Amino acid sequence: MQRFAAVIRLRPEKEAEYRALHAAAWPGVLAALKQANISNYSIFLRDGLLFSYLEYNGDDYAADMASIAADPVTQEWLAHTDPCQQPLDSATGAESWAPAEQIFHLE
């Protein structure tokens, strides 16, 4: 199992919309995540920053992430959620969510 965390800004004027979307997350999106070996996925909010954490239990992370990106339901979901977010200045290239480095873990 691999752990992944990432950070992005939430546009303040979009907070209510973002919360509403996640309060009723689309079943097709959840199924695509599970099919791609994602579990224990959480998003936290503090002072305008979204922090995500997930666990990956597959063998080919790149292929599984590509399957999520290719999923039509997920693409539609992202058309709603992406405008709510603003990448950090430190995000590079095609990143929207900036990966966070794990510096401590207690099992």
C-alpha positions as CSV (number, residue, x, y, z in Angstrom):
1,M,0.0,0.0,0.0
2,Q,1.2,3.5,-0.9
3,R,0.0,6.7,0.7
4,F,-0.5,9.9,-1.3
5,A,-1.3,13.4,-0.1
6,A,-1.7,16.6,-2.0
7,V,-2.7,20.3,-1.5
8,I,-4.7,22.8,-3.5
9,R,-6.4,26.1,-2.7
10,L,-10.2,26.3,-2.6
11,R,-11.7,29.5,-4.2
12,P,-13.6,31.1,-1.3
13,E,-16.6,32.0,-3.5
14,K,-16.9,28.3,-4.5
15,E,-16.7,26.8,-1.0
16,A,-20.5,26.1,-0.7
17,E,-20.6,24.5,-4.2
18,Y,-17.5,22.4,-3.5
19,R,-18.9,21.2,-0.1
20,A,-22.3,20.4,-1.8
21,L,-20.6,18.3,-4.5
22,H,-18.7,16.3,-2.0
23,A,-21.6,15.8,0.3
24,A,-23.3,14.0,-2.5
25,A,-20.3,12.5,-4.4
26,W,-21.4,10.9,-7.6
27,P,-21.5,7.0,-7.4
28,G,-19.8,6.7,-10.8
29,V,-16.8,8.7,-9.6
30,L,-16.6,6.7,-6.4
31,A,-16.7,3.5,-8.4
32,A,-13.9,4.7,-10.7
33,L,-11.7,5.5,-7.7
34,K,-12.3,2.0,-6.2
35,Q,-11.7,0.3,-9.6
36,A,-8.4,2.2,-9.7
37,N,-7.4,0.7,-6.3
38,I,-7.9,3.9,-4.3
39,S,-9.2,3.5,-0.7
40,N,-9.2,5.5,2.5
41,Y,-9.6,8.8,0.5
42,S,-10.2,11.9,2.4
43,I,-10.2,15.7,1.7
44,F,-9.8,18.2,4.5
45,L,-10.2,22.0,4.5
46,R,-8.4,24.5,6.6
47,D,-8.0,28.3,5.9
48,G,-8.8,27.9,2.2
49,L,-6.4,25.0,1.6
50,L,-7.7,21.5,0.6
51,F,-5.6,18.6,1.8
52,S,-6.2,15.2,0.3
53,Y,-5.0,11.8,1.5
54,L,-5.5,8.5,-0.1
55,E,-4.2,5.0,-0.1
56,Y,-3.3,3.1,-3.2
57,N,-3.3,-0.7,-3.3
58,G,-2.6,-1.5,-6.9
59,D,0.4,-2.5,-9.0
60,D,0.5,0.3,-11.6
61,Y,-0.3,3.7,-10.2
62,A,0.2,5.5,-13.5
63,A,-2.2,3.2,-15.4
64,D,-4.8,3.4,-12.6
65,M,-4.6,7.2,-12.6
66,A,-5.0,7.2,-16.4
67,S,-8.1,5.0,-16.1
68,I,-9.6,7.6,-13.7
69,A,-8.7,10.4,-16.1
70,A,-10.3,8.6,-19.0
71,D,-13.6,7.9,-17.2
72,P,-16.4,10.0,-18.7
73,V,-18.2,10.4,-15.4
74,T,-15.1,11.5,-13.7
75,Q,-14.4,14.0,-16.5
76,E,-17.8,15.5,-16.0
77,W,-17.2,15.6,-12.2
78,L,-13.9,17.4,-12.7
79,A,-15.7,20.0,-14.9
80,H,-17.6,20.9,-11.8
81,T,-14.9,20.6,-9.2
82,D,-11.9,22.0,-11.0
83,P,-13.3,25.6,-11.3
84,C,-13.6,25.6,-7.5
85,Q,-9.9,25.0,-7.0
86,Q,-6.7,27.1,-7.6
87,P,-3.3,25.3,-7.8
88,L,-0.6,26.5,-5.4
89,D,2.2,28.6,-6.9
90,S,4.5,25.7,-6.3
91,A,2.5,23.3,-8.5
92,T,4.4,22.4,-11.7
93,G,3.4,21.5,-15.2
94,A,0.0,19.8,-15.4
95,E,-0.3,19.4,-11.7
96,S,-3.4,20.9,-10.1
97,W,-3.2,19.2,-6.7
98,A,0.5,19.7,-5.6
99,P,1.9,16.5,-4.1
100,A,2.8,16.7,-0.4
101,E,5.9,14.9,0.9
102,Q,5.4,12.5,3.8
103,I,7.9,13.3,6.5
104,F,6.4,11.2,9.3
105,H,4.2,8.2,9.8
106,L,3.1,6.2,12.8
107,E,1.7,2.8,12.1
